[in-house]
Amino acid sequence: MILSLLLVSVVVGLFITIIYFAITSERKRKKKKQETLLSLGFHPVRELDSGLLDTLKLLYQKRDHQKLELKEFYTRKTGDYDIFLYEVWDNSGNDTDLQDAWGLAIQSPYLDLPRFTLVPRIDMPGKFASLANRFIEHLVSKQAHKIVFDQYVPFSKRYMVVGENESAIRQFFSDRVLDRLSETEYWQVDADHHLFTYSQFEFKRGKQPGNLEQLNQRLENIKNLFQLFSQG
C-alpha cells in the first residue's frame, strides 16, 4: 500500500514538473520573441480586425476540415503598408502543431492583386522530388485552377500558380514578375486584393526554425515582394 502511494506520488510529481517546465519554457520563448520584435519596431496587436483575421485564415486554408489558428499578432506600420507578424498553428490532428513561427502578411492600398497562390516546387533531380511535386500539384489543384507558364522554364521549374481568374492572374504575372520570382526558391505566397501572405520552406539541416536570422531574411523578402507586386 505504501509502495503504491509512493509510486503515485512520484508519477504525479514528475507530471507537475513537466508541466511547470513546459509553461516556464513557453513564457521564456514569448518574452524573448517580444523583446526581439520590439527591437525591430513591431508592437503587439491587442485586438485584430475580425475581417482581416478571417481573410488571413482563408488564405492559409489549403484543405477541407483544416483547423488553423493565427495568434501572437504583432504589427509594424510604414507609409506604404502595414506588415503583420504572427504564429500559424494547425489544430487539425490530435496534437497542436506550430506551422510557422514567423508568419508574415502585408496589407496596403497600393496593392490590387488577383486571388492566387504561389506554390513552391522542389527544384531537385531524382524520383523523390518528382513524386513530391506531383503530390503537391494534386493537392493544390483540388482547391483552385492551375495556371501554367510553360514558356517560362526557370519559373515553372521552381513554382506553380493556382487561382480562379486565369486572365487576371496571367496579366499580373508579367515577364518582370516571372523573371524576379525565378531568382527565388521555396517561397509561398497567397494573395487577394490589398493583402498577401509570405512564408518560406526551410530545407537546410541544422537551421533552427524561428531564429532571428531567419526572421530578418523573411522581412527583407516580403519587403521586396511588396515592391514587386505594387509596381505591377
Secondary structure, 3 states (H helix, E strand, C coil): CHHHHHHHHHHHHHHHHHHHHHHHHHHHHHHHHHHHHHHCCCEECCCCCHHHHHHHHHHHCCCCCCCEEEEEEEEEECCCCEEEEEEEEECCCCCCEEEEEEEEEEECCCCCEEEEEEEECCCCCCHHHHHHHHHHHHHHHCCCEEECCCCCHHHHHHEEEEECCHHHHHHHCCHHHHHHHHCCCCEEEEEEECEEEEEECCCCCCCCCCCHHHHHHHHHHHHHHHHHHHCC
